Amino acid sequence: MKLGLAGRLFGIPGFVAHRNLSRSTARGRTVVTSLAVSTVLIVTTGSLAVAMDPIMERAQSSGGAGSGADVIVSAHIDYSSASNDAMLSDHVEDLDHFLADARTLDGVEFLGSARQGQTEVVIPGDMITTEAREVRESLDTEQMPSYYPRSFGKNGTYYGDATLFYVDDASWRKLVNELGQDESAFADPAHLRALGLNTFNNVMSDGTYVSTKPFANVGAVSLYTIQDREGFLSIGMSEGDDGLPAVAFINTQADTDYDIKMLPASEVATSIALEVAALTEDEPAVLNTMAASSRFPAFILPESAAAGGSESPLTYGNASFSFKADDHAKAAEALEALGATYSGVTFNVADITESSRQNRLMMQAMQLFVLCFSVITALIAVANVFNTLANSIILRTREFAVLRSTGMGNRAFARMLAYECASYAVRGLVIGLVIAIAVAYALYLATTQSFMGLAFTLPWPYLGAAVAVVLVVLALSVAYALHRARAGSIVEALRTDAI
């Protein structure tokens, strides 16, 4: 008698199991299908959770919901009484006095502050990710007139505006320490260092959400301050014909907007070097109130690095202060009254407690939905596999009785069933995982219709859970069936007709 490969590897139990599998193809297909469906259900749940991540991230970060604040105070220049070139950074004493007075209010806790400036920057091409370059080029096409300079040069160098965020000392120290950086390395004013905000979220004109990482590497960039020229309006940095940085100007006295003049940046702008020493992929809470992640590119510096005067690129035009309050409505009134006492600077108070609560509830509801769906799906998968396999084995009671009556012992009997179940598991998992990965990719493609810049990732924890569930349930099913088979009488089983 030829035992075949299964018989040579597993002996007589393997040979018998192989013959059973070959003979009972319908029963095998049912078990394999059950295992495959269970695998697909579990992995699809994980894929759904991955697809919902961008939605939950937006719910967590929008409207200051990720700042932990109850009340936000924003500040800007009072342009009704100031010149056009006035900057908020020229009123640093007013901001400091306001913050000092706000700290004295009862029931109000200061969480952090941030100040926002805008400048021109040149970034080497190897520091920008391919995905971010594609997104920025799309935004250029959608938002800029055709005669405006493009954001990237021939070798991928970025020319354009950048946002600088200056955070309070406590928030800065916390952020630097969380990134494992040496705080003293950022303290030398002669060697300016910053952190790059490596998350970018925005909305395209067609309503598609963008979520990507702007930076591929750290490195050195150049910040520029463009000098005013009478009769001309600067429209930003660009790459000159010689490959060097240039500034594009529109002739405001010409009859057409297309009268563009390109001048070397070395002649019409001053620059300073800035080293991007580290990247942070999480938007700091203190910057959440200013929607920092919607800026590209964005750099974070300590508040002490900010400077006044129109000749410096380290100025700022907006500021934000975050507060926690025992009574948010009362605190908002007190802060509004305090801000009204200052001239030259306008303080706007926003009570974001309710909007933040709504955003948090939305995020928690989505997380609860995914969790409940995962649990229900897992239970369905367990019941499906257990019921199918256990019933399949129980219905073979007469067959098992014949084998036991011919002298097959309990260990050999268990080895035979283990071989059969291993065959079911391999086929079921392979088919199920192939289908599940296809479903995961389909969900990814559907998500990219609304969210740009997403990378395809498999839900590895759910893949592992699917394999574990299949193996555990197979073991339980075999143990249950063996118990039922051993508990019965061989004589009574042989008298019963096969079903």
Salt bridges, closest charged atoms under 4 A:
ASP70 OD1 - LYS324 NZ 3.88
ASP94 OD2 - HIS91 ND1 3.24
ASP96 OD1 - ARG115 NH2 3.42
ASP140 OD1 - ARG136 NE 3.58
ASP161 OD1 - ARG136 NH2 3.24
GLU275 OE1 - HIS191 NE2 2.70
GLU275 OE1 - ARG193 NE 3.09
GLU281 OE2 - LYS213 NZ 3.20
GLU303 OE1 - ARG115 NE 3.41
ASP351 OD2 - HIS328 ND1 2.63
GLU354 OE2 - ARG357 NH2 2.75
GLU399 OE2 - ARG23 NH2 3.54
GLU399 OE2 - ARG396 NH2 3.03
GLU420 OE1 - ARG396 NH1 2.74
GLU492 OE2 - ARG495 NH1 3.32
